[in-house]
């Protein structure tokens, strides 16, 4: 697989980050049929790391990026990063050891039809959210090594993902907010500057909106192609226009266990929608999906 490339101090409290993201505001509604993947995450602000970066004259020439190609490693200045072709091979190899604290894994994505590497469960959840968003075209794990300059000297940083979506490019880092250190903020700020220079968007995923992950996990259990031998889907889609709850819809088709599987499949495909800011239960209101 190859991809063509075409923004406080350390977070000393998870609560502070969540408050900034409005997680406690239960009055907000995030309908699953029309939300973006970024609506589900809590972002870590990285502006505090920017003052230590050396962004003087010719920084786009001095900073560089290195990635793995079939013939070996290839490097270029950051100013030339946009427009190159980059291999989907991770620049850092994944490791599996019995004593390591994180859990590398392979996440299957419906959008690409392939397995993609993740170095932790948190990274795998980001891949799941990208897959659910519905506009993912391609994604590369640990796509390149960024070498940058700061007050401490020359440093390097490997972003976690580079995702191509139909709405644009995303450079993504994943770090639980409680684990972010001051040195991390400097590296994240450098990645944000490089992304901005390339015309990409950048984010650091530090957490998740409450209840969103549980709902995505339920939807994803029926994300693969699913047959409908009882022809329940047309009736479920029509009944959803009447403002029924998940449990009421499951009882409409006359075969509740099968109807529940079909409902989850329709929710994954965004033909139906629920509020992701609240727990998914039989009392959850379900609506017909918005036009996409």
KAPE-V255745 format. One line per field, one symbol per residue. ss: DSSP state (H for helix, E for strand, C for the rest). psi: psi as a letter, one per 40 degrees, with the letter a starting at -180 (. if undefined). burial: # if it has 9 or more other C-alpha atoms within 8 Angstrom, else .. Layout:
BEGIN
ss: ???
psi: ???
burial: ???
END
This chain:
BEGIN
ss: CEEECCCCCCCCCHHHHHHHHCCCCCCCCCECCCCCHHHHEEECCCHHHHHHECCCCCHHHHCEEEEEECCEEEEEEHHHCCCCEEECCCCCCCCCCCCCCCCCEEEEECCCCEEEEECCHHHHHHHHHHHHHCCEEEEEECCCEEEEEECCEEEEEECCEEEEECCEEEEEEECCHHHCCHHHHHHHHHHHHHHHHHCCEEEEEEEECCCHHHHHHHHHCCCCCCCCCCCCHHHHHHHHHHCCEHHHHHHHCCCHHHHHHHHHHHHHCCCEECECCCCCCCCCECEECCCC
psi: hihhg..iaihehdddddddefdegeeihghdeeiideeeihihheddeddeigfahfddddiihhihideaihiiiddedheihhiehhdhiiihideidigiihhhhddefiihiheidddddddddddddeehdiihhgdihhhihadeahiihhidihhhieeaihhhihhhdeehiddddddddddddddddeeiiiihheaiiheddddddddeefeihhigdefdddddddddeefiidddddedeegdddddddddddddeediiiheeiihaeehhhiiiih.
burial: ..#.#.#...#..#..###...#......######.#..#####.#####..#.....###########......####.##.#.######...........#####.###....##################.################.....##########...#########..#.#..##############.##########.######.###.##........##.###.###.###########..#..###################.##...#######..
END
